[in-house]
């Protein structure tokens, strides 16, 4: 295993020796990827905020981003934190759109903020007219993708692919990796209906002619859990009954989560991709799971991952 870090400043490229303990983190939901590392302070190493950082391992692309902070200590070590392009989605702006797909909105936002794009999957669902005023770009795109999913268009993940803002469906981010009972050093499994679990959906559309209400419910789960209701006001040009049914399919389940630490590392594993859990880890049968957060560690001469997973 050979981890290589290259820092570009102007026309110069520095390849410093990275100290033990580098970490790469990704998280679902539009959070920027983060790469944190340390190196020895050296007068010949002229780097600063905004410099590009390219990380590879054995020739495989891992991370591409930009230095946002540095911290020096009395030991002579300098801690550096770099973020990928999703960090710029913290910028706030106002967008007015209508009858466009989330894919088109991603391209529009990227173009207006000078962000490089890669493969952008076509989401298909055309979104209703909307005004997103004084919101972060991440929230604007997150809302568009949530509306796409609620309309039955599937779940999509926005991520940075080595310097290119990319959008992919979760079905296209499956990895043929089985996490078995002996894969990690620690694990914690939980089952909950306390967050993002609903057995009843109620949507309200306010029209000039009056109010329309659309509902969907699972009576069995409502009897088991008590009534857990999802409520939202929707615009006039949405198929309310179809949306209610889609939301019920999405949220009418227990949320199963698994944290597993010390898994052998693989640069292909990032937030948003899907893996497979052995029956022992899943607490039943083998199960497909979604990576909500991945933390890669290069430490003590080894390479491992800590993963936060959800599954049905």
C-alpha positions in Angstrom: 0.0 0.0 0.0 1.4 3.4 -1.1 -0.5 6.6 -0.3 0.6 9.6 -2.3 -0.3 13.2 -1.7 0.4 15.9 -4.3 -0.1 19.6 -3.6 -0.4 22.0 -6.5 0.5 25.7 -6.1 0.7 27.7 -9.2 3.0 25.8 -11.5 4.7 23.9 -8.7 3.8 20.4 -7.4 4.9 19.3 -4.0 4.8 15.6 -2.9 5.5 15.7 0.8 5.9 12.7 3.1 2.6 12.4 5.0 2.8 11.5 8.7 0.9 8.6 10.2 -2.8 9.1 10.7 -4.3 10.4 7.4 -8.2 10.4 7.3 -10.6 10.6 4.4 -14.3 11.0 5.2 -17.5 11.2 3.1 -21.0 11.5 4.3 -24.4 11.2 2.5 -26.6 14.3 2.0 -24.3 16.7 0.2 -21.7 17.1 2.9 -18.2 17.7 1.4 -15.6 15.0 1.4 -12.8 15.8 3.8 -9.1 14.7 3.7 -7.0 15.5 6.8 -3.3 14.8 7.0 -0.1 16.0 8.7 3.4 16.7 7.5 6.5 18.2 8.9 6.9 22.0 8.7 9.5 22.8 6.0 10.5 26.2 4.7 10.8 24.7 1.2 7.2 23.5 1.2 5.3 26.6 0.1 1.7 25.7 0.4 -1.4 27.7 1.3 -5.2 27.8 1.4 -6.8 27.1 -2.0 -4.0 24.9 -3.2 -5.2 21.7 -4.9 -4.6 18.3 -3.1 -4.6 15.1 -5.1 -4.5 11.8 -3.2 -3.9 8.4 -4.8 -3.2 5.0 -3.5 -1.3 2.4 -5.5 -2.2 4.4 -8.6 -6.0 4.6 -7.7 -7.7 7.9 -7.4 -8.9 8.6 -3.9 -9.5 12.3 -3.3 -9.2 15.6 -5.0 -9.9 18.9 -3.2 -8.5 22.1 -1.9 -6.7 23.2 1.3 -9.0 25.1 3.7 -7.1 25.1 6.9 -3.6 24.5 8.4 -2.6 24.2 12.0 1.0 24.1 13.3 2.1 22.7 16.7 5.2 22.9 18.8 6.2 19.4 17.6 7.0 20.8 14.1 4.0 19.0 12.5 1.5 20.9 10.4 -2.1 19.5 10.3 -3.8 20.2 6.9 -7.5 19.9 6.1 -8.7 19.8 2.5 -12.3 19.6 1.2 -13.6 18.5 -2.2 -15.8 20.6 -4.5 -18.9 20.0 -2.4 -17.5 22.4 0.1 -18.5 25.2 -2.3 -22.1 24.1 -2.1 -22.2 25.9 1.2 -22.4 29.1 -0.8 -25.9 30.7 -0.5 -27.9 31.9 -3.5 -31.4 32.2 -4.9 -32.8 30.0 -7.7 -36.1 30.1 -9.5 -36.9 27.1 -11.6 -39.7 25.1 -13.0 -40.4 22.1 -15.3 -36.7 21.0 -15.0 -35.1 17.8 -13.8 -32.8 17.7 -10.8 -30.0 16.7 -13.3 -30.5 20.0 -15.2 -30.5 21.9 -11.9 -27.2 20.4 -10.9 -25.7 21.4 -14.2 -27.1 24.9 -13.8 -25.8 25.4 -10.3 -22.4 24.0 -11.2 -22.1 26.3 -14.3 -23.1 29.4 -12.4 -20.6 28.7 -9.6 -17.7 27.5 -11.8 -17.7 23.9 -10.5 -16.4 21.1 -12.7 -18.8 18.4 -13.5 -18.4 14.7 -14.3 -21.1 12.1 -15.0 -24.5 13.5 -14.2 -27.3 10.8 -14.2 -30.6 11.7 -15.8 -33.2 11.8 -13.0 -36.2 11.9 -15.4 -38.7 13.5 -13.0 -39.6 17.1 -14.0 -40.0 19.3 -11.0 -42.7 21.8 -10.3 -42.1 25.5 -10.2 -40.1 26.5 -7.1 -38.4 29.5 -5.6 -35.4 28.7 -3.4 -34.5 32.0 -1.8 -31.3 32.6 0.2 -30.5 29.0 0.7 -27.2 27.1 0.5 -26.6 25.4 -2.8 -26.4 22.1 -1.0 -29.9 22.6 0.4 -31.3 23.6 -3.0 -30.0 20.5 -4.7 -30.9 18.3 -1.7 -34.5 19.5 -1.9 -34.6 18.8 -5.6 -33.3 15.3 -5.2 -35.7 14.6 -2.3 -38.6 15.7 -4.5 -37.4 13.4 -7.2 -37.3 10.5 -4.8 -40.7 11.3 -3.4 -42.1 11.3 -6.9 -40.9 7.8 -7.5 -37.8 8.8 -9.5 -35.4 6.9 -7.3 -32.6 7.9 -4.9 -29.6 9.8 -6.2 -26.3 10.7 -4.6 -24.4 13.9 -5.3 -20.6 13.4 -4.8 -17.2 14.6 -5.9 -15.5 12.1 -8.2 -11.8 13.1 -7.9 -12.5 16.7 -8.8 -15.7 16.3 -10.8 -19.1 17.0 -9.3 -21.1 13.9 -10.1 -24.7 12.5 -9.7 -25.5 8.8 -9.7 -28.4 6.7 -8.8 -27.9 4.4 -5.8 -28.6 1.4 -8.0 -25.5 2.3 -10.0 -23.4 2.7 -6.9 -23.5 -0.9 -5.8 -20.2 -2.5 -4.9 -19.7 -6.3 -4.9 -18.3 -6.3 -1.4 -19.7 -8.5 1.4 -19.0 -7.3 4.9 -18.7 -10.4 7.0 -18.6 -11.2 10.7 -14.8 -11.1 10.8 -14.4 -8.0 8.7 -14.3 -5.4 11.4 -12.9 -5.0 14.9 -16.0 -3.5 16.5 -19.7 -3.1 15.6 -22.9 -1.6 17.0 -26.3 -2.5 15.6 -29.5 -0.6 16.2 -33.2 -0.7 15.2 -35.4 2.3 15.5 -38.6 4.0 14.5 -37.6 7.3 16.1 -36.3 9.0 13.0 -37.6 9.0 9.4 -40.2 6.3 10.1 -43.8 7.0 9.2 -46.8 4.7 8.7 -49.2 7.5 7.7 -48.7 10.2 5.0 -50.9 13.3 4.7 -50.4 15.8 1.9 -52.4 19.1 1.6 -52.8 21.1 -1.6 -54.3 24.6 -1.2 -56.2 25.6 -4.4 -58.4 28.6 -5.1 -61.2 26.2 -5.4 -60.5 24.8 -2.0 -58.3 22.4 -0.1 -57.4 18.9 -1.4 -56.1 16.2 1.0 -54.2 13.1 -0.1 -53.4 10.3 2.4 -51.8 6.9 2.5 -51.5 4.6 5.5 -50.4 1.2 6.7 -53.0 0.2 9.3 -50.9 -2.7 10.6 -47.9 -0.6 11.4 -50.1 2.2 12.7 -51.5 -0.4 15.2 -48.1 -1.7 16.1 -46.2 1.6 16.5 -48.9 4.1 17.0 -49.6 6.7 14.4 -46.5 8.3 13.0 -47.5 10.9 10.4 -45.6 12.6 7.6 -47.1 15.9 6.7 -46.4 18.2 3.8 -48.0 21.0 1.8 -47.7 20.4 -1.9 -48.2 22.6 -5.0 -51.2 22.4 -7.4 -49.4 20.6 -10.2 -48.4 17.5 -8.3 -50.1 14.1 -8.4 -50.9 14.1 -4.7 -52.1 10.5 -4.4 -49.1 9.1 -6.2 -46.8 11.2 -4.1 -48.4 10.0 -0.9 -48.1 6.4 -1.9 -44.4 6.9 -2.9 -43.7 8.6 0.5 -45.3 5.7 2.4 -43.2 3.2 0.5 -40.1 5.2 1.3 -40.7 5.8 5.1 -42.9 2.9 6.3 -40.1 0.9 7.8 -37.9 0.5 10.8 -34.6 2.2 10.4 -31.8 -0.4 10.8 -28.3 1.0 11.4 -24.9 -0.6 11.8 -21.6 0.9 12.8 -18.6 -1.2 12.1 -15.1 -0.2 12.7 -11.7 -1.4 11.5 -12.9 -2.9 8.1 -10.1 -3.5 5.6 -9.9 -0.4 3.4 -11.1 -0.1 -0.1 -11.0 3.3 -1.9 -14.1 2.4 -3.9 -16.3 2.5 -0.8 -17.7 6.0 -0.1 -21.0 7.5 1.2 -23.9 6.7 -1.0 -22.7 3.3 -2.4 -24.2 0.0 -1.5 -22.6 -3.1 0.1 -23.8 -6.4 1.4 -23.9 -7.5 5.0 -23.6 -11.1 6.2 -26.6 -12.6 8.0 -24.7 -12.4 11.3 -24.0 -8.7 11.1 -27.5 -7.9 9.7 -29.1 -9.8 12.6 -31.1 -12.1 10.2 -30.5 -12.8 6.5 -27.9 -11.4 4.2 -28.9 -7.8 3.4 -28.0 -5.0 1.0 -27.0 -1.8 2.9 -26.3 1.8 2.1 -23.2 3.6 3.3 -24.3 6.7 5.1 -20.8 7.7 6.2 -17.3 6.3 5.5 -14.1 7.2 7.3 -10.9 5.8 5.8 -7.8 5.7 8.0 -4.1 5.2 7.1 -2.6 4.5 10.4 0.2 2.3 11.9 1.1 1.0 8.5 -2.4 -0.2 7.9 -5.5 0.9 6.0 -9.0 0.5 7.4 -12.5 1.9 7.2 -15.1 2.8 9.8 -18.6 2.6 8.2 -22.0 3.8 9.2 -24.6 1.8 7.3 -28.4 1.6 7.0 -30.4 -1.4 5.7 -33.9 -2.7 5.5 
